[in-house]
Amino acid sequence: MSRSQEFFHGCRDILPLVLGAIPFGIIFGTLAIGAGLSGWQAMGMSALVFAGSAQFIAITLLTGGVGALVVLLTTFVVNLRHALYSAALQPFVRHLPGGWRGPLAFWLTDEAFAVVQHRYAREDDSPNKHWFFLGAALTMYLNWQLSTLAGIAFGQAVPDIASWGLDFAMIATFIGIAVPMMRTRPQVASAAVAGVVALLTWALPYKLGLIAAALAGIVVGVWLERQAEAVARAAGEL
């Protein structure tokens, strides 16, 4: 496909996930204003950080009076999952110049990864798949900025919009992203363990439960993958 076709297909394929992110962005803008940030500060965070979960955690920690170092460390750990996304996509983008890889890395999100990895998994000889990546990523980026702006406006005009339950749309979106990708026993076990640990550590301060859940899921997933590889090697030697 041509560059423009790949680009617009990327914009199209991420639209269902964009719809789920809109309420999430609106709630962030609302909470940011409620936490004492100015409209410019809230927009700056969405433009420069562009990581919904990290932004929510940062707002929660800031309103709790936590120092900047704790905020930075917590959001850093939460966003470490992007290193796994990057590692998965690296074989497909390593041939691109730095002028491409840098922006694509910045715009990489959970939603973009979900649709982009499906595109790269298709066996065709299109040399322009990075344009699909660009279209999907830019669409989500623009959506996040507009949703934050809407939240800033609504947060000043509509009281307590965060209590409307709009955040369920994002939860449903993440379920829709994660479930189709669980194709092996280690992946299912990893998700199950992470879910159980998240529930057990829900009351921990500074959102440490999320970190514990992520680490537990990773450890279990890696261990089971290695066990499966060892069994496969042993069977091959028989």
N, C-alpha and C positions, 0 to 999 in steps of 0.2 A: 504493500500500500504506500501511497505518497505521504509526505510529511503532514500535509493538512488533514488527510484522512485519518492518520494515526492520532493526530492531536484531537480532532473532534470526537473520535471514538473514545479516547481517554476521558474527555469531558462528559460524554454520554454515560459511560459505564460506571462512573463514580456518583452519578446523580442520586441513586437510591440511598447511598450512604451520606450524601450531602443533606438530604432531608432529615435524617436522624441527628445530624450535628447542629442543625439550626436552633432547636430549643436549648441545646447545651451552650451554644455561644451566647444566646440571649440571657441565660441564667448567669453566665460568667460576667457579662457586662453589668448586670444588675447587682451582683454581689460585690464587684469591684467598686462600684460607686458607694454601696452601703458600707464598705470597709474603709472608706475615706480617700480612695484614689480619685484623682480628677479624671475627666473624660479623656484628656490627652494621655495620661499615664496608663489608663486601661487599654486604650487603643495601641499605645506603644508596646505594652506587654504582649498583646495579640499579634502585633506585626513583627516583633523581634524574637519572642519566645516561640509562639505558634505551637503550643503543646497543651491541649486542653486539660489533661489530668494534672500536669505540673502547674499550670496556672491556677487551678482550683486549690491545689494543696498550698501553693504559695499564699493565696489570699487567706485561706484558713489559718495558716501559721502566723501571718502578719497580724491578723485581727486578734490572735491569742498572745501577741506581744513577744513572739519568738525573735531571736536575733537573726541578722542577715546570714551568718555562717550556717546556721541550722537550716534555714530556708534553701540556701544554695546546695548544701549536701543532700537534703531530702529530695529535692527536685532532680538533682543529678542522678541519684540512684533510681528513682522512678523512671527516668528516661533512658536508662541503660538498655531497655528492650530494643531501642532503635539501633544499637550496635548489632543485635542479632538480625534485624531487618537488613541492615547494610551488608552484613556478611552473606546473607542469602542472595542479595541482588548483585553483589560485587562481580561475579563471573560474567554478568550480562552488561555491565556498564564500565568495566575496567579499560575498555578500548577508547572510551570517550575522553576528550581533553578536559583539563581541570575547569575550564569555563562552563562545562556542562555538569561535571560531577559535583562541584560545590553547591550550586543552586538546587540540584536534585536532592542532595543530601539534606539541605536545610528544609526543603518542602516535603520530605518524607514523613508521612504520618501512618497511623494504623490503617486508616481507610485507604490511603494511596497504595500502601503495601499490598492490601488485600486484592485490589483490582490489577495492580501492575504485575504481581507475581503470576497471576493467571494468564496475563498477556504473554509474558516471557515463556510460560510453560507450553504455549501453543507451538507446534512444530511447523513453522513456515520460515521462509528465508527473507522476510522483510528486514531491511537495514535501518528502518526508521522507528523501531519500537521505543526508543527514548523519547520520541515526540508524543507517543501515547502516555508515557510517564509524565511528561511535562504538562499535557492537557489535564490529566487527572489531578496532579498535584496543584496546579494553578487554580483549578476550579474549587478545590477544597480550601485553598488559601483565601481566595476572594470571598467565599462563603463565610469563613470564620471572621473576617474583618467586618463584613456587613452584619453578621449576627451579633457580634460584640457591640457594634454601633447601635443596633436596634435595642440591645439590652441596656445600654447606657441611657438611651432616650426613654424606654419604658420604665427603667428603674427610677427615674426622676418623676415620671408621670403616673405610674401605677404602683401602689404600695404592695409590698410583700409578694411580688410575682414569683419569687423563688419557691414559695409554698404551693404553687399550682401543680406540682408533680410533673413538670415538663421534662425533668431529667430522665424519666423512664424511657423516652425516645432514644437517648444515647445508650442506655443499658441494652435495649432491644437491638440496637445497631451493632454493638460489640458482640452480642450473642450470635447475630447473623454473620459476623465476620469470623468468629472463632470456630463455631460448630462445624461448618463445612470443611475446615482445614484439619480436623481431627480424624485422621484416616488410619492411624496405627495405635496399638495398645500403649506404647510409651507416651504418645501424645494425649490420649484419653486419661491415662493415669496421672500424668503431669497436671492436667487441668483439674482433675478431681482433688488431688492433694492440695493444690494451690487454693481451691475453693474452701476446703475444710480448714486449712490454716488461716485463711482470711477471716472466716467466721470465729475461730477460736481466739484470734488476736485482735478482734475488732476494737476493743477498748484501749489498746495501747496508744500512748500519746504520739503526736507528730506524724501520724499516719504510718507508724512503723509496721503495723499489721500488713500493709500492702507490700512492703519490702520483704517481710518474712515470708509472705505467701509466694511472692515471685521467686525468691531464692529456693524455697522448698520445692516448688514446681520444677525449677530448672535442675536441681540436684536429682530428683526422682526421674525426670525425663532422660537425663544424660546417663544415669546408672542403668536404667532399663534398656536404653539403646545399646550400651556396651555389652550388657548381658545377652541381648539378642544377637549382636555381632559375634560374640564368643560362641554361642550355640551354633550359629551358622558355620563358623570356621571349623568347629569340632565335627559337625555333620559332613562337611566337605572332605575332611581328612579320613573319614571312615570308608 
